[in-house]
Amino acid sequence: MEMRKAYAATLAKLMEENKNIVILDADLSKACGTGPLYEKFPNRCFDIGIAETNMTSIAAGMATYGCIPFIHSFAPFVARRTFDQIAVSIVYAEQKVVIVGTDPGVWTAANGGTHMSFEDVAAMRALPNMVVFEPVDSTQLTLALPQIVECPNPVYIRMARKEVPDVFGSDYKFDLFKADTLTQGDDLTIIVSGINTPDCVKAAEILKDEGINVNLINMHTIKPLDKATVLESAKRTKKVLTVENANCIGGLYGAVAELLSKELPTKCDYVAVNDELGEVGTTDELKIRYGLTLEKILEKARNLIKEK
Amino acid sequence: MDTISRAKEIRRFILKSINSFGVGHVGGSLSIADILAVLYEKHMRVDPSNPKKQGRDRFVLSKGHAGPALYATLCSFGFFDESELLTLNKIGTHLPSHCNAVLTKGVDVSAGSLGQGISCAVGVALASRLAGDGAHIYSIVGDGETQEGQVWEAFMQAGFRQLDNLTVFIDNNGMQIDDVTNKILRMEDFEAKMKAFGFNTIRIDGHDHVAIDNAITKAKSFKGMPTAIIADTVKGKGVSFYEQMGVGNHSTNVTNEQLEKALAELR
């Protein structure tokens, strides 16, 4: 299912149950998928117009009144343009607002560099109390949203808008603050968030055939990092590869490296954007352009294994 | 208390609290003392013994650096003890230079990064309308602050959504940190601009208590539009030597000697 359809359908249910939830958009309600909510809940949905900073502070003001606002735009406009509004109106003021940044990283495709956010994870991670969540598929997103509503902290969700492959089945149990181990192994830890997860599942299968057993962890919540899961796995495998659709600075790799360098120095490498700006292309072309492919994951994994 | 005595007490409290730290935002705090005195004495429906009371009116100091003026007002109305004023900006205080709703009883919204408070006030007004609780939302924006584009995003939203439960004061003291506002970036004509953004406008002498009182009464009864009260004020108002200091009074010292002289003028 399209992520935005799953998102809107789940939110519609949650809005029935919880009258405090309100929706704010900045002229991208159709793109972000909130459009149908405007018909169902006309009084609780606010299209603020093309004014993301205003939307952010308005949401914070509504939160002081007990509302639980969800604000939406493309990732750079709701997590980069609005950084001071998030830092002051939301985080400093201790208001719970859910910030939804859609089409992060290479998902931006033909909208190109101006609309492409590789730094949003690092920016949001640097704010105290912020929860940073990146769903893999519609099942995970659907299970996460009720927990996000209950979570007292502000939450940043970075998610694709359109169709993504399913990774999790109907028996999947989700905990916002607990990473999921997808395959178990003792040779190499791979920690992945979001879009690259299906490729990592494939990589684990291929590597298994080569005799390399991967402990594959989906880190859906990059902050707060599930430290116990990372440490347990790193201790066993002694080698860690992170994979993400974001800059190599300050994102998932940063989070893992920060933890391990202090608690358990471990040989690490990353598959991530190598501190570059965005540009146009299809998502698949951009994955090749920035080195976020299955082949790259395999190459880095094999290299890590070769190293003593 | 009559509003004249109240405004004097607020000014005395502002200067005492800034004196306790030594330096602070004197000019822009003194310029809004009369507005705050009349607003809290005659209009704000708040309960100092129950500062989070549901359905209360809300006040958002968008020009958050005038925190000492709001603290002085809240203290004067019994939200907290006078001794607390002397903790201004000391480590661990409940009274930081810019307003923090997490720390201070009676402060409804944190503000200080200019331009954001008024957007928050619009959000508060929207949420109050959604709740249908009849609260009125007041906000003070600095004239210099209106150079922030976000302020106009907030204004156009309030006008478009016909937020008649929102009253915005523009503290038009004509000065900002670097110089007089007209030399940095002229923002007048406020009446024409606010009308164009969908506001009912009232222009007053921001130190005339009858005018302030009448303007708020009119604003509350006006339906279908938010109201902008453009209050022409004097930065440093009420203390002769701070008024004469001009632009330099934005952030300045309050020495013991200056405090004594000021208090003599504010008897």
Boltz contact constraints between the chains, C-beta under 6 A:
constraints:
  - contact:
      token1: [A, 51]
      token2: [B, 153]
      max_distance: 6.0
  - contact:
      token1: [A, 53]
      token2: [B, 150]
      max_distance: 6.0
  - contact:
      token1: [A, 54]
      token2: [B, 119]
      max_distance: 6.0
  - contact:
      token1: [A, 54]
      token2: [B, 150]
      max_distance: 6.0
  - contact:
      token1: [A, 54]
      token2: [B, 153]
      max_distance: 6.0
  - contact:
      token1: [A, 54]
      token2: [B, 154]
      max_distance: 6.0
  - contact:
      token1: [A, 57]
      token2: [B, 116]
      max_distance: 6.0
  - contact:
      token1: [A, 57]
      token2: [B, 119]
      max_distance: 6.0
  - contact:
      token1: [A, 57]
      token2: [B, 120]
      max_distance: 6.0
  - contact:
      token1: [A, 58]
      token2: [B, 119]
      max_distance: 6.0
  - contact:
      token1: [A, 58]
      token2: [B, 122]
      max_distance: 6.0
  - contact:
      token1: [A, 58]
      token2: [B, 123]
      max_distance: 6.0
  - contact:
      token1: [A, 60]
      token2: [B, 120]
      max_distance: 6.0
  - contact:
      token1: [A, 61]
      token2: [B, 120]
      max_distance: 6.0
  - contact:
      token1: [A, 61]
      token2: [B, 123]
      max_distance: 6.0
  - contact:
      token1: [A, 61]
      token2: [B, 124]
      max_distance: 6.0
  - contact:
      token1: [A, 62]
      token2: [B, 123]
      max_distance: 6.0
  - contact:
      token1: [A, 62]
      token2: [B, 127]
      max_distance: 6.0
  - contact:
      token1: [A, 64]
      token2: [B, 109]
      max_distance: 6.0
  - contact:
      token1: [A, 65]
      token2: [B, 124]
      max_distance: 6.0
  - contact:
      token1: [A, 65]
      token2: [B, 127]
      max_distance: 6.0
  - contact:
      token1: [A, 67]
      token2: [B, 127]
      max_distance: 6.0
  - contact:
      token1: [A, 84]
      token2: [B, 113]
      max_distance: 6.0
  - contact:
      token1: [A, 85]
      token2: [B, 116]
      max_distance: 6.0
  - contact:
      token1: [A, 88]
      token2: [B, 113]
      max_distance: 6.0
  - contact:
      token1: [A, 88]
      token2: [B, 116]
      max_distance: 6.0
  - contact:
      token1: [A, 89]
      token2: [B, 116]
      max_distance: 6.0
  - contact:
      token1: [A, 89]
      token2: [B, 120]
      max_distance: 6.0
  - contact:
      token1: [A, 92]
      token2: [B, 110]
      max_distance: 6.0
  - contact:
      token1: [A, 93]
      token2: [B, 110]
      max_distance: 6.0
  - contact:
      token1: [A, 94]
      token2: [B, 102]
      max_distance: 6.0
